[in-house]
């Protein structure tokens, strides 16, 4: 995408953000939220959900990210790769923040003192972003790091979970090179059991034999609630689940 595209088709920062997300393949906020948390050093489930909420608000134009969050977004979306995008990104962000006006094709208004301060602020933000760029050579490197930091999940036909404990037990993917499905899509393949509850486990990485590599999947989390043994079919795979009292030792004949 050249500079003309960014200048002519996007006049609002949030629309430019949305287009940049699509360009990067982030059609689902979940993947970008996971990478955002990894880059920000946040690992809690609450942080992931908060990041998704923020991204929805930013892309819808309801809120603007703060400077630190803007720098992370710029890095993950590789804004610096396209000079036209980088320039438009800064112009429209300043306009949305009330610190300037988006170019409308006519003469630019005389800058006010507030706008000059905004210009200095943006220069400082650019310097900050440059520093981040030195630490992470390219967005691909950042994605690789974030990918490695995702929890790992696998499939086992037998799982053993203490009462009150949650564990990622499976993961679903849409295709080998696309984004993982959302939870609503996965939930249709999730059964119910009196032994516990299944829930969205967020994004995880999983070795998928059909793809011949590890990919990002939508994880399924199971929480044991009642001790007992049961059999379910989860994501079209057979699984035997044993929920035990927290203090129970493994079975004597169990090899795992």
N, C-alpha and C positions, 0 to 999 in steps of 0.2 A: 504494500500500500504506500503510495507516494504522499508527499506533502499536500498536494492539491486535494486528495481525497479527505484527509483529516480537516482541512480548512473549510471545504465547501459543504460537507455533509453533516458535520457535528458542530452545533452551536451551543451546546450545554455540556458541562463537564461530566455529569453523570451518564450522558449518552455516549460520550467519548470513552469513559471507563467501561461501559457495557460492550462497546465495539472492540476495545483492546482485550477484554476478557474473552470474547468470542474468537478473536484472532489467535489468542494463546491456547484455545481449545478448552477454556473453562466455562462450558455451558452449564455445568452444575456447580453451585456455590460450595458444595461439600469439599471438592478436591482443592479449590483455592483456599478455603478456610483451613484445611489441614496444613497446607504449605505455609500459610500465613502464621499459624500457631507455631509451627516448627521454626520459622525464621525469627519469630518474636520470643522464642524460648519458653513457650507456654505448652503444658502437657496435659492439663486436666480436661476432663470431659466438659466441664462448665465453660472452659476457655474456647473449646471447639464450637459449642452451641452459640456462645456470644459472638464469635467471629462470623458464623453464618448469618446471624441476625444483623450484624454491622454491614456485611457485604450486601445483603438484600436492601438495606436502607441506603447505602451509598449508590448502588446501581439504579435504584428507583428515584434518586434525587431528594430523598427525605432528609438526609444528613450529609455532612462532609467529614472526611477523615481528618484527624489531626496530623501535624507535620510528620511525626515519627511513623504513623501508619501510612501516610502518603508515600514516604520513602520506601517502605517495604513493598507497597503495591507497585511502585515504579520499578523496583528491582524484579519482582516476580513476573511482571508483564513486559519486561525488557523494553521499557519506554525509550531508553537512550539509544536503542538500535536504529531508530528512525528519527532524524532531526526534526522533521515536520511534526511528528507526533509529540516529541518532547516539547517543542515550542508551543503547540496548541494546548497540550496538557497543562503547562504553567499558566498560559493566558486564561483559559477557561476556569481553572481552579481559583485564580485570583478574582475573576469576575464573580464566581459563585460565592466566594467568601465576602463579597461586598467591598473588595479592595481595588477594584478596577472595573472596566467595562469590556465585554467581549467585542472583538472587532466586527463591525457591521458593514464593511466595505467603504466607508467614508473616512474623513479625516479623524485621526485619533484625538480625543479630548485632552486638554492640557492637564498633566498630572497634578493632583493635589498632594499636599504634604503626606496625607495618609497613604496615597498610592506610592509615593517614593519610599515610605517605610516598608510597604508591602514588597517593593522591588528588592530592597536590601534583604528582607526576610526570605524571598524566593532564592536570592543568590546564596544565602546561607544554607537553604534547603538543598540547593544543587551541590554545594560543597559536601554536605552530609551524604548525599546520594553517591557522590564520587568516591567518598571514603568507603562506603559500603561496597561499591563496585570493585575496589581494590581487594577487599576481603573475600568477595565471591566473584570469581572471574567472569562468570556469565550466568544467565538465568538457568541454563541447563545444569550447571554445577549446583546451584541452589536447589533445584528440583531433585537432583540425585541425593543430596544430603537429606532433604525433607522426606524423600521416599524411604531411605534407610532408617529414618527415625520413626516411621510408622510402625505400629505393633504388627507382629507376624501372626498369621493364623493358618491353620491347616485343617484337614479333615481326618477324623479318626472314627471308625465305626463304633468305638466304645469310649465313653467319657465318664469320669467319676468326679463329682462335685460335692463338697461339703455344704450343708445347709447354711444359707445366708451368704454364700460365696458366688460371685459373678465371674464368668469366664467366656472368652471368645472361642466359639466352637466350630464356626464354619464361615464361608465368605462366598459372595456371588459376584459375577462379572457379566457385562453385557457383550463385549467383544474384546479381542486381545489388545487393540490399540485405542479404544474409545474410553470415555469416562465410565465409572462404575454406575450401576443403577441407583435410583433413590430408594429410600426405605419403603415407600408405599408399594413399589414394584416388587421388592423382595418379600414383603410381608404376606403376599398372596401365596407364597410357597412355604410359609412357616406354620407348623401345626400348633396345637395346644396340648398341654399335658398337665395333669394334677401335680406333678412333681415340682414344677417351677414355671418360670416365665421367660419367654423369648423377647428380645428387644433389639433395637438398632445399636450396633456396636461401633458405628462410625466407619471411617476408612481404615483399611489395614492392607498389608501386602501378603500375597499368597502365591505359592508356586502352582501354576496351572499347567498341567501336562499338555492340554490341547494347544496351548500357546507356546510351550517350550521355554517359558521364562516366568519370573515373578512379576505380577502386575498388581495394580491397585484394585481392591475389591470392596464391596459393601459387607462389613462383618456382621455376623449374628451373635449376639451375646445371650448366654443362658444364665439365669440366677436360680440356684436350688432353693426350694422353699419347704418341701416335705420329703422326708427320707423314704426311699423306695427304689424300685427298678422298673423301668418302662422302655418301650420301643416306639420310635417315631420315624417318619420319613421327612427329613429336612432338606430343602432345596433338591428334592428328587433323589436324595441319598439316604440309605438306611442308617439308623443310629440307635445304639442301645445306651440309655442314660441311667446311671446309678447315682442317687443323691444319698449321702450318708451324714450321720451326725458329725458335727465338727470335730469331736474328740475320737471318732472311730479310726482305728488303724486300717491300712490296706488289708484285703483278704489274704490269708496265708498262701493260697494257691494262685494268687494274681501275679502275673509276670511283669506288669507295668510298674 
